[in-house]
Amino acid sequence: MPKTKLIEDQRAFSSTADALFFLVLISIATVILMPSIMAERQYDAAAYTATQDFDKHLLSSLLNSNVDDFEYEITPLAITGITIPENALINDPINTMFGRQQHHRTFADMIAEDMVLTLAMNGNGTTRYINPIAQEHKEKTSDAIASYLDTRIGGRYDYHLQANWEPVEDYPLKNSISVGITPPYDAIRQSSRITLPLNTRTSRDELFVNINDSMLEELHNSSNTTKFSAYHEAFNNTIEEASTSTAELITDIVFPSDYLRSLIRQDITQSTETVFISNPHDDKEDPEMLIAEYILNYSMKTIYGSSSMPAELNNSIISIIEKEIIERNQQNIATHLHNDIDQKINETVSQMVNSTNISTTKELRDVQVDEIYRKVNNGYVDITLSIW
């Protein structure tokens, strides 16, 4: 027995010595390899930082750089019912009429313009452009962006640029540009915003008119039933105001009423000037007017599901159509906002009714109105550039 115990003790001593020796080897290896490990991590960190800096500079450079030549065609000739042989001499003036060429515009301007020109309704897996003759603008814009990025990056990185605009948050009417392949989750990303060239914007101050401080102070000591009803009505009116102003903004984009009125004036003037020299059998309408009528028919029937336009345009009809488009947009946007935030409004109203402090009531009102305002105040484009 003692001998066996001695052998076990020797084995234990041997195992302990082996373990200690192994730890010594690890320590020596760590001391030797640590500089290399630390250097590799430093290289990785430096490379990551350099990529970040490059991405940031690249996005800024893209948005502020000029495009020497940017050409696109605003309409297919089929819209006008005109068929022209490919090599016909008349092609040059036709291209002059319907082609658009821009010089020395920045990419930021081009992207902003594309967001407005190619606005579309998305739903049920389909995309319906509001302006059917401007689809080529998006293709040419994407090509110009890709060409610039390919030149600047020179194959060192893969890239993806995404630009998005929603006039109303989560509303089906929206627009986007996507250039490049889908980025991985760990891609380097830089983001920026550009302002859109919009003629009208929703005013925050106007949204507070229906539920202003004076109203809250007058209702503060009223019954809960009175306050509950008044607050709900005020927030509903605020949604109506927000949806109306946004509908006017969208209609201003999709329905160029001033341009159409100018076409009518021009058409009347030309008809008057040529009445004594025109061919009595020549009743063809001006191609530009035909295109305008096509766009309006498309918008009224395809986008808004309305009846087609009358055979002849005049200022009165333009005003009627403009009003109808505003009303349809307003109804759709109001319904969308109600579906999105009615539950939150109910919670806010309950808190306001139970509040005994007028300052707290006003703060609750401010938060809710600002939430409505944020949903309809998207007058900018979010742009993200990813490289990896």
N, C-alpha and C positions, 0 to 999 in steps of 0.2 A: 504493500500500500504506500509506504513513504516514497518508494522509487517512482511509482506511478504519478504521485503528486508532484515530484520534482520535475518529471517530464512535462506535465501540464503547465507548471510554472515557467519552464524554459520556453514552451511554445507561446505562452502569453507574453513573455518578455520579447521573444522574437517578433511577434505580431506588432507589439507596441513600437519596437525599433523600426520596423518596416514602415509603419504609419508616419513616424516622425521623419524618417528619411524622405518619404514621399512628399510630405509637406515642405521640407527644405527644398526639394526639387521644384515644386510649384512656385515657391517664393522666388527662387533664382530665375525661373522662367518669366515670372511676372515682371521682375526688375529689368530683365533683358528686353521683353516685348512691350512693356508699357509705353515707352516713347513712340514706338511704331503704332500702337493702338490709338494713343492720344492724337498722333499726327493724322491718322486716317479719319478720326472723328472731326478733327479741325478742318481737314480737306472737305469732308462732306458738308460741314456747316458753312464753310466758305463758298462751296459750290451752290448750296441752297440760297444763301444770301445773294450771290451774284445772279442767280436765276430770277430771284425776286426783283432785284434792281433792274434787270433787263426787261422783265415783264412790265414793270411800272413805267419804265421809259418808253417801251414799245407802244403801250396803250396811249400814252400821252402824245407820242410822235404821230401815231395813226390819226387820232382825232384832230390834230392841229395841222396835219400835212395837206397840201393842195393836190388836187387831181388835175393834171394838165388838160386832159380831154375826157369827157364823160358823155356818151351818146346813148340815146334810147328812143324807141318809137312809141308814141302814145296810143296808137290805134292800129288795128288791122284794117286794111282797105275793105274787107268783106262787110264791115259794118255799114259802109255807105252804099253797098250794092254795086261797087265799081270793080271790074275785073280788068287788069292791065297786064299785057305780056311782059315777061321778065326783062327783055332787052328793049322795051319801048322807050322812045325819047322822052315821054312824059314822066318817066320814073323820077327824074331829078327834081322837077318842081313838086311832085307828090311827096317825095322824101323831105323836101324843104318845108312843106306844109305840116306834115305829121311827125317829122323827126325832131328831136330836141337835143341840142348840144350845149354843154356847159363847160366853161373854162375857169380854172383856178378856184374851184370850190373846195372847201375843206371836207374831209371825210365826215366830220361831225355834222356839217350842213347836209351832206348827202343822206346820212342815216336818218336825221330828223325829218327830212323831206320824204324819205321812203316810208317812215312810220305813218305819215299823214296820207300819202297818196295811195298806199296799198292796204289800208285798214280793211279788216275782214271779219265776218261773223263765223264763229267756230261752234259747231254743234253736231251731234250724231255722227261724228267721224268725218264730217265734210267741212270745207272751207269755202265761203262765198265772199268774193271780193266786193266791196262797196263800189269801187271804181273799176269796172271790168277792162278798161282799155289801158290801165297803167301797170299791169302785171309784169311787163318786161322791165320796168324800173327796178323791181326787186332783184331780178336775175342779174342785171347789169351792175347794181350796187354790190351784190355778193361777189361777182367776178372781180370788180375793182378792189375790194377789200382783200380777197384771196391773193391777187397779184401783188399787192403792196406787202402783205405779210410774207409771202414766199420770197420776195426780194430781200426784205430786211432780215429774216431769220436765216435764209440760206441753207435750209436743211438741218440746222443744228438742233432744232426742237420740233415736236409736233405741236399743233395749236388748235384752238377752238375759240371763236368769238360769238357771243350771244348778246343780242340787243332785244329788249322787250318793252312794249308799251301797252298799258291798259287804261283807257279813259276812265273806266270805273273798275274798281278792284273786283276781280273774279267774275266780271261780266263777260258774256261770250264775244262781245265786240272788242277785238284786240289786234295786235300786230307783233311780229318778231322777225329777226334776221338771225340765221345760224350759218356760220362759215367754219369749215373744218370738221374733223372727226370728233366723236363723243369723248370728252376728257375722262381720265381715271379719277378716282376719289382723291388721290394725293397730288393732283396737278397743282402747280403754282397759279394762283388766281389774283387778278387785280380788277377792281371795279371802278366805274365812273358814272356820272350822270350828265346828260345834256338836255337843255331846255328846248321844247318844241315851239315852232313858230305859230302859235295859236292867237286868234284875234280876240277871243273871250276866255275868261277864267271864272270859276266859281269863287265868289267872295265869302270869306269867313265871316265878316261883319254882317252880311245879309242873312246868314243862317241863324244869327242870334236875335234877329228882329222879332221872330215869333215867340221867343221865350227869353225876353230880356230881363234885366234886373228889376225894373219897375213892376213887371207882372209877378215875379216871384215874391217881391215884398208885399204886394197887395194881397196875394193868396196865402201868405205865411200863417195867418191866424184863422184861416177858413177851415171848414170841416174837411176831414180826410176824403170824403166822397167828392167834394167840390175840387179839391186839389188833384185827386187822382184823375178825374175827367179832364181838367184843364191842362195838366201836364201831358197827358196822352195826346190830346188834340194839338198841343204846341209842338210836340216832337213829330207828329204826323205832318204838320204843316212845314216843319223844317225839312223833312224828307221830300216833300213836294217841291219846295224851293230848290233843294240840291239837285233833284232829278230834272227839274225844268231848266235850270242854268246849264247843266251838263248836256241835256238834249239839244239845247240851242248851240252849244259848242260843237257837238257831233254833226248836227245838221249843217252848220256853217262849213264843215269839212266836206261832207258828202253831197251837199246840194249847193252849188255855186250860183246863188240867185242873182247876185250882182253881175256875174259874167253872162248869165243867160239874158238878163235885161239888156246888156250891152249888145249881145248878138241880135236881139230883136230890133234895137235901134239901128244897128248897122244894116240889117236886112231890109228894113223899111227905107232907109236912105238909098241903098243900092237899087231897090225896086223903083223908087221915084226917079233916080237919075237915068235909069236904062229903059224907062217905060216906052220911049219913042224910038229906041234903036234895037231893042231885043227882038228876037225871033218869037212870034206869037205861038209857035209850036214848042218852044223851049220852056218847059215848066219844071225843069229839074231844080231841086232845092240845093242851097249852098251846102257843100260837104260838111263844113264845120257845124252847121245847124243840124244836119242829119245825125252827126255823132252825138251832139248834145241831147237830141231827142232819144237816141238809142240808150244813152246812159240813164236818162230819167225813167224810161220804160223798164229798163233792167232793174233799177233800184226799187221802183214802185211794185213791180210784179214779183221779182225774185227775192228781194230782201224784206220788203214790208207786206207782201201778200195782198197788195191793193189792186184795183182795176187799172188797166192801162191808161196812158195819158190821152187827152184829146188829140185830134189830128193836127191842130194848129196851136202853136204856142203864142201866148200873149202875156202881158204883165199881170193881169188879173189871175190867170191860170197858174202862173208861177207862184204868186202869193198864196193861193189855195193849196198847192202841192207842198210848198214850204211849211205851211201851218200844219198840214196833215202829218208830214214826216216828224216835225217837232213833237206833236201829240203822241204819235206812236212810240217814238224813242222815250218820251217822258213816262209813259205808262209802263213800258218794259223796264226802265231803270228803277222806277219807284217800286214796282213789284219785286225786283231783285233786291233792293235795299231792305224792304220790309221782311222778306224771307231770311235775309242775312242777319239783321240786327234787332228784330222785334222782341225776341226773348231778352236780349240785353237791355232794351228800352224798358220792358216790363220790370226788370230788376231795379233799374235806376229810378223809375217812377215810384216804386214801393219804398225805396230808401229815402227819396225826397219827401214823400208823404209823411214818413215817420220821423223825419229830421226836425229837431226843435231849435236848431241853430241855422239862421239864415245864411251864414257864411258857408256852412257845410252844404246846404241846399244848392247854393250857387256853384260850389266846386263840383258837385255831382252833375249839375247841368253842363258845366264847361267840358267835363270829360266826355259826356255823351255827344254833345254837339261836335267836339273836335274829332270824335271817331267817325261821325257822318262826313265831316269835312275831308278827312284823310281818304275816305273811300272814293271821293269824286274829284279830288284835287291832284290828279296824276298828270300834270303838265310837263312831264320830263320822261326821258328814256333811260332805263338802267342798262348799262353795257358792262359785260364781264369778258375779259380776255384770259384764257387759260393756256399755259404752255407746260410741257413735260418732256 
